[in-house]
Amino acid sequence: MQHKICIAILLFAVATAFAVPAFADNTAKIEEVITNRDLSNLQCSGAPQQTANGLYRTVDMLEIIANEVDKDGSSASDISSVQTNLELNNMQCSGAPQQEANGAYRTVDMLEIIARELDDDGSSDSDIDSVQSNLALNNLQCSGAPQQEANGLYRTVDMLEIIANEVDKDGSSASDISSVQTNLELNNMQCSGAPQQSANGAYRAVDMLEIIAKELDEEGKYTSEIDDIQTSLSLNNMQCSGAPQQTANGSYRMVEMLAVIAKILDGKTI
């Protein structure tokens, strides 16, 4: 009898050791990404490096979300591939502008995976393909990293629009989603170049992420946190001396809004 009890205790201990709640696991990962952003920020000498930091951490946070929505592990290889491309391309970057472009392009790639995972009936396939086609076609016309970054951030908003519509089951956010895209286009007409386009793209990405976060936060648990992020975007914008600082501000708020979404999705079926 004593032998059986010992075995039972051992089995319980083993089961307990491996039965770590998904929420606790992802909470640690989410906090790690935020910590990495903050630590890397201390080493940044200016806005371009901050934006590169923000976009790299955006990819990291999207990796967590991609794994959360990939319930059967079918996208594991694709998710890993995007992170590998981020790292390999980073080795070839000669400075922050190229890193910014790398981060923006990989952001689109990771969002594509998420969009396809959420597309249960394949109705978004054409739209997703179109965004990636636009990214590739516009890239051919880019004369350098600043234009590539703007291209990546505009396509980020486009891919987020698809995801927002996928999550918005009852169409209650349709007007808000359309409004963000309208603002992207109207502001683009006033942009004098790629830096201002990048700032426009980053800010609109935060706006689209806000919609997604509130769509997913059905109980309103994170309403205050979501609103605080938008307030931070506005307050920091007042202190920005130009487009590069605005883009850095937007990229940091993107990471924070994605952190909220990752927390909401932890263990949630959508």
Secondary structure, DSSP 8 states (H G I E B T S, - for coil): -HHHHHHHHHHHHHHHHH---HHHHHHHHHHHHHHHHHHHHHT--SHHHHHHHHHHHHHHHHHHHHHHH-TTSTTHHHHHHHHHHHHHHHHH--SHHHHHHHHHHHHHHHHHHHHHHH-TTSTTHHHHHHHHHHHHHHHHH--SHHHHHHHHHHHHHHHHHHHHHHH-TTSTTHHHHHHHHHHHHHHHHH--SHHHHHHHHHHHHHHHHHHHHHHH-TT-TTHHHHHHHHHHHHHHHHH--SHHHHHHHHHHHHHHHHHHHHHHHTT---
